[in-house]
Amino acid sequence: MSSGVALDLSGSTCLVTGGSRGIGRAAALLAARAGAHVIVHYRANARAADSAVAAIRAAGGSANALAGDLASSEACAALVVRAFDGCAAPRHLVINAGIWKPSPLAGDATDEAIANVREQLELHVTASFALMRAARPFLAKARRSCS
């Protein structure tokens, strides 16, 4: 699936969290164009994930969709294991999943607004760390086997 992309990911696997829409979808398409098998992660929108997978396959790439909530460290670890366990070349993790819920910063911040901020921090910071921690053994093993 070459298209003049200077990046060569041939023979590798790339997990893209939040890969079903927007920037994540673009990253998934780019990884596929560079030759990676792409795992398109999504939380709830299976239709969007299936569309991203179909676009990758239509362009000659290889991909599959994988659902998972990133609400806890355990869920992040389970997603990484489902994505990379048994995979011949787990080499790349693109952490893109995100949410945005506007929350006032002034004195009228409600309990709901504070909960929204916490939810965003959990996904953007805590889940990112948990994904990296869970993926590290897989990525380190792949690096050793490719050296």
ChimeraX attribute file (.defattr): number of C-alpha atoms within 10 A of each C-alpha:
attribute: neighborCount
match mode: 1-to-1
recipient: residues
	/A:1	18
	/A:2	15
	/A:3	10
	/A:4	8
	/A:5	12
	/A:6	9
	/A:7	12
	/A:8	14
	/A:9	18
	/A:10	16
	/A:11	13
	/A:12	20
	/A:13	25
	/A:14	25
	/A:15	29
	/A:16	27
	/A:17	28
	/A:18	26
	/A:19	30
	/A:20	30
	/A:21	18
	/A:22	10
	/A:23	13
	/A:24	23
	/A:25	25
	/A:26	15
	/A:27	22
	/A:28	31
	/A:29	25
	/A:30	18
	/A:31	28
	/A:32	29
	/A:33	26
	/A:34	22
	/A:35	24
	/A:36	27
	/A:37	24
	/A:38	29
	/A:39	26
	/A:40	29
	/A:41	29
	/A:42	25
	/A:43	17
	/A:44	12
	/A:45	13
	/A:46	15
	/A:47	11
	/A:48	17
	/A:49	25
	/A:50	18
	/A:51	15
	/A:52	24
	/A:53	25
	/A:54	17
	/A:55	17
	/A:56	24
	/A:57	16
	/A:58	11
	/A:59	14
	/A:60	14
	/A:61	21
	/A:62	20
	/A:63	24
	/A:64	18
	/A:65	22
	/A:66	21
	/A:67	18
	/A:68	17
	/A:69	16
	/A:70	25
	/A:71	14
	/A:72	14
	/A:73	18
	/A:74	13
	/A:75	16
	/A:76	24
	/A:77	19
	/A:78	16
	/A:79	23
	/A:80	22
	/A:81	15
	/A:82	14
	/A:83	22
	/A:84	20
	/A:85	12
	/A:86	10
	/A:87	14
	/A:88	12
	/A:89	22
	/A:90	25
	/A:91	23
	/A:92	20
	/A:93	19
	/A:94	18
	/A:95	19
	/A:96	18
	/A:97	22
	/A:98	17
	/A:99	13
	/A:100	10
	/A:101	11
	/A:102	9
	/A:103	15
	/A:104	12
	/A:105	11
	/A:106	7
	/A:107	6
	/A:108	9
	/A:109	11
	/A:110	13
	/A:111	9
	/A:112	10
	/A:113	16
	/A:114	14
	/A:115	13
	/A:116	17
	/A:117	17
	/A:118	12
	/A:119	16
	/A:120	17
	/A:121	15
	/A:122	18
	/A:123	19
	/A:124	18
	/A:125	11
	/A:126	17
	/A:127	25
	/A:128	22
	/A:129	16
	/A:130	20
	/A:131	23
	/A:132	17
	/A:133	15
	/A:134	19
	/A:135	23
	/A:136	15
	/A:137	11
	/A:138	20
	/A:139	18
	/A:140	13
	/A:141	13
	/A:142	18
	/A:143	13
	/A:144	8
	/A:145	10
	/A:146	9
	/A:147	5
